[in-house]
Amino acid sequence: MARYSRRLRREREPSMYGDEESGTPPDELYDCEDALEALEMAKFVYDRIRKLLDEYLRQ
C-alpha cells in the first residue's frame, strides 16, 4: 500500500499539470493504460483502508 500511495502521490502533479520544464501536457505524458493502472492502485488502497475502518468501527 505504501508503494502504491507514494507512486500515486508522485504522479499526481504531472498528471494534472504536465511537465512544466519541457512544456509537455499531461495527455502526452500519460495514456489510457496509465490511467487504468492508477485506478487499480487507488482501488486497492481504498478497499484495504475501507476494510480496516469498518473493522475498527465495529469494535
N, CA, C and O of each residue as an XYZ file, in Angstrom:
236
protein
N       0.819     -1.180      0.000
C       0.000      0.000      0.000
C       0.867      1.249      0.000
O       0.560      2.223     -0.687
N       1.929      1.222      0.756
C       2.793      2.403      0.815
C       3.410      2.695     -0.552
O       3.507      3.854     -0.956
N       3.824      1.657     -1.255
C       4.420      1.851     -2.583
C       3.403      2.455     -3.541
O       3.726      3.375     -4.292
N       2.189      1.948     -3.518
C       1.137      2.491     -4.381
C       0.843      3.946     -4.018
O       0.731      4.797     -4.900
N       0.721      4.227     -2.738
C       0.425      5.589     -2.295
C       1.533      6.562     -2.708
O       1.252      7.668     -3.171
N       2.776      6.151     -2.541
C       3.899      7.011     -2.949
C       3.863      7.285     -4.448
O       4.051      8.418     -4.892
N       3.620      6.231     -5.213
C       3.608      6.396     -6.668
C       2.465      7.301     -7.119
O       2.657      8.177     -7.963
N       1.291      7.092     -6.563
C       0.154      7.936     -6.913
C       0.413      9.392     -6.530
O       0.070     10.303     -7.283
N       1.010      9.610     -5.375
C       1.328     10.973     -4.937
C       2.329     11.618     -5.881
O       2.174     12.778     -6.263
N       3.348     10.871     -6.254
C       4.409     11.383     -7.118
C       3.877     11.742     -8.512
O       4.343     12.697     -9.133
N       2.914     10.981     -8.987
C       2.384     11.196    -10.334
C       1.233     12.203    -10.388
O       0.817     12.610    -11.473
N       0.728     12.600     -9.242
C      -0.459     13.462     -9.222
C      -0.223     14.782     -9.947
O      -0.993     15.139    -10.838
N       0.815     15.503     -9.584
C       1.045     16.825    -10.174
C       1.271     16.772    -11.685
O       0.612     17.509    -12.418
N       2.190     15.914    -12.180
C       2.361     15.888    -13.631
C       1.117     15.408    -14.379
O       0.902     15.785    -15.531
N       0.303     14.583    -13.731
C      -0.911     14.110    -14.411
C      -1.941     15.224    -14.547
O      -2.823     15.161    -15.403
N      -1.827     16.236    -13.708
C      -2.774     17.357    -13.782
C      -2.209     18.543    -14.559
O      -2.940     19.221    -15.281
N      -0.901     18.794    -14.413
C      -0.307     19.998    -14.988
C       0.700     19.717    -16.092
O       1.137     20.644    -16.774
N       1.073     18.470    -16.280
C       2.086     18.138    -17.271
C       3.484     18.378    -16.731
O       3.672     18.578    -15.531
N       4.446     18.355    -17.611
C       5.838     18.613    -17.234
C       6.154     20.060    -17.584
O       6.333     20.402    -18.752
N       6.220     20.899    -16.566
C       6.418     22.318    -16.791
C       7.775     22.628    -17.412
O       7.884     23.567    -18.201
N       8.804     21.868    -17.076
C      10.142     22.124    -17.614
C      10.200     21.943    -19.130
O      10.785     22.762    -19.838
N       9.593     20.873    -19.617
C       9.631     20.605    -21.055
C       8.412     21.155    -21.785
O       8.383     21.193    -23.016
N       7.396     21.585    -21.018
C       6.172     22.090    -21.622
C       5.268     20.992    -22.163
O       4.383     21.250    -22.978
N       5.495     19.767    -21.705
C       4.702     18.634    -22.176
C       3.387     18.555    -21.404
O       3.400     18.482    -20.176
N       2.253     18.568    -22.105
C       0.962     18.486    -21.407
C       0.707     17.070    -20.876
O       1.314     16.107    -21.344
N      -0.191     16.954    -19.902
C      -0.467     15.649    -19.284
C      -0.880     14.569    -20.278
O      -0.495     13.409    -20.130
N      -1.662     14.944    -21.293
C      -2.139     13.914    -22.217
C      -1.040     13.344    -23.099
O      -1.241     12.329    -23.766
N       0.117     13.987    -23.108
C       1.264     13.425    -23.818
C       2.170     12.613    -22.890
O       3.012     11.840    -23.347
N       1.986     12.798    -21.595
C       2.774     12.050    -20.606
C       2.115     10.722    -20.238
O       2.801      9.748    -19.929
N       0.792     10.687    -20.273
C       0.042      9.533    -19.794
C      -0.956      9.080    -20.855
O      -1.431      9.875    -21.666
N      -1.261      7.789    -20.829
C      -2.264      7.253    -21.743
C      -3.314      6.479    -20.943
O      -3.288      6.464    -19.713
N      -4.217      5.852    -21.648
C      -5.310      5.125    -21.000
C      -4.785      4.002    -20.102
O      -5.337      3.752    -19.031
N      -3.738      3.338    -20.531
C      -3.147      2.267    -19.719
C      -2.652      2.803    -18.380
O      -2.838      2.166    -17.343
N      -2.022      3.974    -18.408
C      -1.545      4.597    -17.166
C      -2.721      4.904    -16.241
O      -2.644      4.689    -15.032
N      -3.809      5.411    -16.822
C      -4.988      5.744    -16.026
C      -5.591      4.501    -15.387
O      -5.969      4.520    -14.216
N      -5.680      3.424    -16.156
C      -6.232      2.178    -15.608
C      -5.348      1.624    -14.500
O      -5.855      1.117    -13.499
N      -4.032      1.717    -14.668
C      -3.108      1.250    -13.632
C      -3.260      2.088    -12.361
O      -3.286      1.540    -11.259
N      -3.358      3.404    -12.507
C      -3.537      4.273    -11.344
C      -4.858      3.974    -10.646
O      -4.928      3.967     -9.418
N      -5.894      3.730    -11.423
C      -7.191      3.401    -10.854
C      -7.139      2.092    -10.074
O      -7.723      1.991     -8.994
N      -6.454      1.101    -10.604
C      -6.288     -0.173     -9.886
C      -5.563      0.023     -8.564
O      -5.969     -0.524     -7.539
N      -4.484      0.809     -8.588
C      -3.723      1.055     -7.363
C      -4.580      1.789     -6.342
O      -4.595      1.421     -5.167
N      -5.295      2.824     -6.779
C      -6.132      3.592     -5.861
C      -7.244      2.718     -5.280
O      -7.543      2.806     -4.089
N      -7.849      1.888     -6.102
C      -8.910      0.993     -5.625
C      -8.365     -0.008     -4.614
O      -9.016     -0.289     -3.608
N      -7.179     -0.548     -4.871
C      -6.560     -1.489     -3.936
C      -6.380     -0.832     -2.562
O      -6.753     -1.407     -1.539
N      -5.809      0.372     -2.550
C      -5.576      1.080     -1.287
C      -6.909      1.410     -0.616
O      -7.070      1.195      0.585
N      -7.856      1.925     -1.381
C      -9.165      2.273     -0.827
C      -9.848      1.060     -0.194
O     -10.351      1.142      0.927
N      -9.865     -0.050     -0.905
C     -10.519     -1.255     -0.393
C      -9.899     -1.721      0.916
O     -10.623     -2.111      1.833
N      -8.579     -1.688      1.021
C      -7.912     -2.131      2.256
C      -8.207     -1.180      3.409
O      -8.487     -1.619      4.525
N      -8.146      0.117      3.143
C      -8.414      1.103      4.196
C      -9.869      1.019      4.635
O     -10.171      1.102      5.826
N     -10.759      0.855      3.681
C     -12.184      0.743      3.995
C     -12.437     -0.463      4.901
O     -13.199     -0.366      5.863
N     -11.804     -1.592      4.600
C     -11.960     -2.797      5.412
C     -11.453     -2.559      6.840
O     -12.111     -2.936      7.810
N     -10.285     -1.935      6.958
C      -9.745     -1.640      8.291
C     -10.651     -0.693      9.065
O     -10.877     -0.875     10.262
N     -11.164      0.312      8.380
C     -12.040      1.271      9.037
C     -13.332      0.602      9.497
O     -13.800      0.846     10.609
N     -13.901     -0.235      8.647
C     -15.118     -0.955      9.034
C     -14.883     -1.821     10.262
O     -15.714     -1.849     11.170
N     -13.758     -2.528     10.298
C     -13.430     -3.379     11.452
C     -13.255     -2.540     12.707
O     -13.700     -2.936     13.785
N     -12.620     -1.400     12.582
C     -12.394     -0.517     13.728
C     -13.723      0.018     14.265
O     -13.938      0.068     15.476
N     -14.603      0.413     13.358
C     -15.873      0.997     13.794
C     -16.803     -0.030     14.415
O     -17.705      0.345     15.165
N     -16.615     -1.314     14.129
C     -17.447     -2.368     14.733
C     -17.052     -2.668     16.170
O     -17.808     -3.322     16.888
N     -15.909     -2.216     16.596
C     -15.425     -2.520     17.965
C     -16.188     -1.763     19.007
O     -15.910     -1.903     20.198
